[in-house]
Amino acid sequence: MKKNLITSVLMTLATTILLGVIYPLVVTGLAQLLFHHKANGQLISKSGRVVGSRIIGQGFSGPDYFHSRPSAAGNGYDAANSAGSNLGPTNQKLIARVHQDVTTLRADNRKPVPIDLVTTSASGFDPHITPAAAEFQTSRIAKERGIGVDQLRALVAQHTEGRQFGFLGEPRVNVLELNLALDVQFQTKPSR
């Protein structure tokens, strides 16, 4: 019995050190060495200041910016409460919210509203919108910034990512990267 107890204690210590200390340090070290940018959250800096992450969505509300998908995470984009709303398609709260969002969006633009501008993602932090959602917003942004819609469409096209490996997923636009490029290329028109 004593021999089995000593063996189990030693095995517990060995596996704890190997799998709880050495393995995580090796994996973290390799990630930092080989994939430094990705291992640190794919942070995006502007003028030496971190403004966001390429892989975590954030809200934009100004009329001169592209807006992200709505977020169901807490009070919107709340990192401590990442999750979808879990409201089913027949839930009256969901139907009322989507109806209100569609009504609000249609006030700015009479075109059909893309679904991703009124539905939340499962995590609540989707950093992308569809090219259709970006196109839907171009007339509002062009008007606010005093630029041509075609100039804005060209910028959206430059920031549209295709399907991964040519067949996985759908084309998408990273909202943060698009808005940063928007600020670089087209300043907001001066207020009157």
C-alpha positions as CSV (number, residue, x, y, z in Angstrom):
1,M,0.0,0.0,0.0
2,K,2.8,2.4,0.9
3,K,4.5,1.7,-2.4
4,N,1.3,2.5,-4.4
5,L,0.8,5.7,-2.4
6,I,4.3,6.9,-3.1
7,T,3.9,6.0,-6.8
8,S,0.6,7.9,-7.1
9,V,2.0,11.0,-5.3
10,L,5.2,11.0,-7.5
11,M,3.1,10.5,-10.6
12,T,0.8,13.4,-9.6
13,L,3.8,15.6,-9.1
14,A,5.4,14.6,-12.3
15,T,2.3,15.1,-14.5
16,T,1.5,18.4,-12.7
17,I,5.0,19.7,-13.4
18,L,5.1,18.3,-17.0
19,L,1.5,19.2,-18.1
20,G,0.8,22.1,-15.7
21,V,4.1,24.0,-16.0
22,I,6.5,22.8,-18.7
23,Y,4.0,22.1,-21.5
24,P,2.2,25.5,-21.1
25,L,5.5,27.3,-21.1
26,V,6.7,25.5,-24.2
27,V,3.5,26.2,-26.1
28,T,3.4,29.8,-25.0
29,G,7.0,30.3,-25.9
30,L,6.5,28.7,-29.4
31,A,3.4,30.9,-30.0
32,Q,5.3,34.0,-29.0
33,L,8.3,33.0,-31.2
34,L,6.4,31.8,-34.3
35,F,3.0,33.7,-34.2
36,H,3.8,36.8,-32.0
37,H,1.1,39.0,-33.4
38,K,-1.6,36.3,-33.3
39,A,-0.6,35.1,-29.8
40,N,-1.1,38.6,-28.4
41,G,-4.7,39.1,-29.7
42,Q,-4.0,40.6,-33.1
43,L,-4.1,44.1,-31.6
44,I,-4.3,47.1,-33.9
45,S,-2.4,50.3,-33.0
46,K,-2.9,53.8,-34.3
47,S,-0.4,56.5,-33.5
48,G,1.3,54.2,-30.9
49,R,-2.0,53.6,-29.1
50,V,-4.0,50.3,-29.2
51,V,-7.4,51.0,-30.7
52,G,-8.8,47.5,-30.9
53,S,-8.3,43.9,-32.0
54,R,-8.6,42.5,-35.5
55,I,-10.6,39.5,-34.1
56,I,-12.9,41.2,-31.5
57,G,-15.7,43.4,-32.7
58,Q,-16.5,46.7,-31.2
59,G,-19.3,49.2,-31.6
60,F,-19.3,52.2,-33.9
61,S,-22.2,54.6,-33.7
62,G,-21.2,57.8,-35.5
63,P,-23.0,58.5,-38.8
64,D,-19.6,58.9,-40.6
65,Y,-18.4,55.3,-39.7
66,F,-19.4,51.8,-40.8
67,H,-21.4,50.2,-38.0
68,S,-20.8,46.7,-36.7
69,R,-23.3,43.9,-36.1
70,P,-25.4,44.4,-33.0
71,S,-24.0,42.8,-29.9
72,A,-25.9,40.8,-27.4
73,A,-23.0,40.7,-25.0
74,G,-24.2,42.5,-21.8
75,N,-24.8,46.1,-22.7
76,G,-23.2,45.6,-26.1
77,Y,-19.6,44.5,-26.6
78,D,-19.2,43.8,-22.9
79,A,-16.1,41.5,-22.7
80,A,-17.2,40.2,-19.3
81,N,-20.5,38.9,-20.8
82,S,-19.7,37.3,-24.1
83,A,-22.7,35.4,-25.4
84,G,-25.6,35.5,-27.8
85,S,-29.0,36.4,-26.6
86,N,-30.4,32.9,-26.8
87,L,-33.7,34.3,-27.9
88,G,-35.5,31.9,-30.3
89,P,-36.9,33.0,-33.7
90,T,-40.4,33.2,-32.3
91,N,-39.5,35.2,-29.2
92,Q,-41.4,38.5,-29.1
93,K,-38.5,40.4,-27.6
94,L,-36.2,39.4,-30.5
95,I,-38.9,40.1,-33.1
96,A,-39.6,43.5,-31.6
97,R,-35.9,44.4,-31.5
98,V,-35.2,43.3,-35.0
99,H,-38.3,45.2,-36.3
100,Q,-37.2,48.3,-34.5
101,D,-33.6,48.0,-35.9
102,V,-35.0,47.5,-39.4
103,T,-37.3,50.5,-39.1
104,T,-34.3,52.7,-37.8
105,L,-32.0,51.5,-40.6
106,R,-34.7,52.0,-43.3
107,A,-35.0,55.7,-42.2
108,D,-31.5,56.3,-43.6
109,N,-31.7,54.0,-46.6
110,R,-34.7,52.6,-48.5
111,K,-32.9,49.5,-49.7
112,P,-33.5,46.0,-48.1
113,V,-31.6,45.8,-44.8
114,P,-28.9,43.1,-44.7
115,I,-29.6,40.5,-42.1
116,D,-26.3,40.9,-40.3
117,L,-27.1,44.5,-39.4
118,V,-30.1,43.5,-37.3
119,T,-29.0,40.1,-35.9
120,T,-26.3,39.4,-33.3
121,S,-23.5,36.9,-33.6
122,A,-23.2,33.9,-31.2
123,S,-20.3,35.5,-29.3
124,G,-21.5,39.1,-29.5
125,F,-18.1,40.1,-30.7
126,D,-18.1,39.4,-34.4
127,P,-15.6,41.9,-36.0
128,H,-17.0,41.4,-39.5
129,I,-20.0,42.4,-41.6
130,T,-20.9,41.2,-45.0
131,P,-20.0,43.2,-48.1
132,A,-23.8,43.8,-48.5
133,A,-24.0,45.4,-45.0
134,A,-21.0,47.7,-45.9
135,E,-22.7,48.6,-49.2
136,F,-25.9,49.4,-47.4
137,Q,-24.1,52.0,-45.3
138,T,-22.0,53.7,-48.1
139,S,-24.5,56.4,-49.0
140,R,-24.8,57.6,-45.4
141,I,-21.1,57.7,-44.9
142,A,-20.4,59.3,-48.2
143,K,-22.9,62.1,-47.4
144,E,-21.4,62.6,-43.9
145,R,-17.8,62.7,-45.2
146,G,-18.5,64.6,-48.4
147,I,-17.1,62.0,-50.7
148,G,-18.4,60.0,-53.7
149,V,-20.1,56.7,-53.1
150,D,-17.9,55.1,-55.7
151,Q,-14.8,56.1,-53.8
152,L,-16.2,54.5,-50.7
153,R,-17.2,51.3,-52.6
154,A,-13.6,51.1,-53.8
155,L,-12.4,51.3,-50.2
156,V,-14.8,48.6,-49.2
157,A,-13.6,46.4,-52.0
158,Q,-10.0,46.8,-50.9
159,H,-11.0,45.6,-47.4
160,T,-13.2,42.7,-48.4
161,E,-11.7,39.4,-47.5
162,G,-12.7,36.4,-49.6
163,R,-13.5,32.9,-48.5
164,Q,-10.8,31.1,-46.6
165,F,-9.0,28.7,-49.0
166,G,-11.5,29.8,-51.7
167,F,-14.4,27.7,-50.3
168,L,-14.7,28.1,-46.5
169,G,-17.0,30.8,-45.1
170,E,-18.4,33.9,-46.8
171,P,-16.8,37.1,-48.0
172,R,-16.5,39.6,-45.1
173,V,-15.3,43.0,-44.2
174,N,-13.5,43.8,-40.9
175,V,-15.2,46.9,-39.6
176,L,-12.4,48.2,-37.4
177,E,-9.8,48.0,-40.2
178,L,-12.3,49.6,-42.7
179,N,-13.0,52.5,-40.3
180,L,-9.3,53.1,-39.7
181,A,-8.7,53.2,-43.5
182,L,-11.7,55.5,-43.8
183,D,-10.1,58.0,-41.4
184,V,-6.8,57.8,-43.3
185,Q,-8.2,58.3,-46.8
186,F,-11.3,60.4,-46.2
187,Q,-11.5,62.9,-43.3
188,T,-14.9,63.9,-42.0
189,K,-16.2,67.0,-43.7
190,P,-16.0,70.1,-41.6
191,S,-19.2,71.0,-39.8
192,R,-21.0,74.1,-40.9
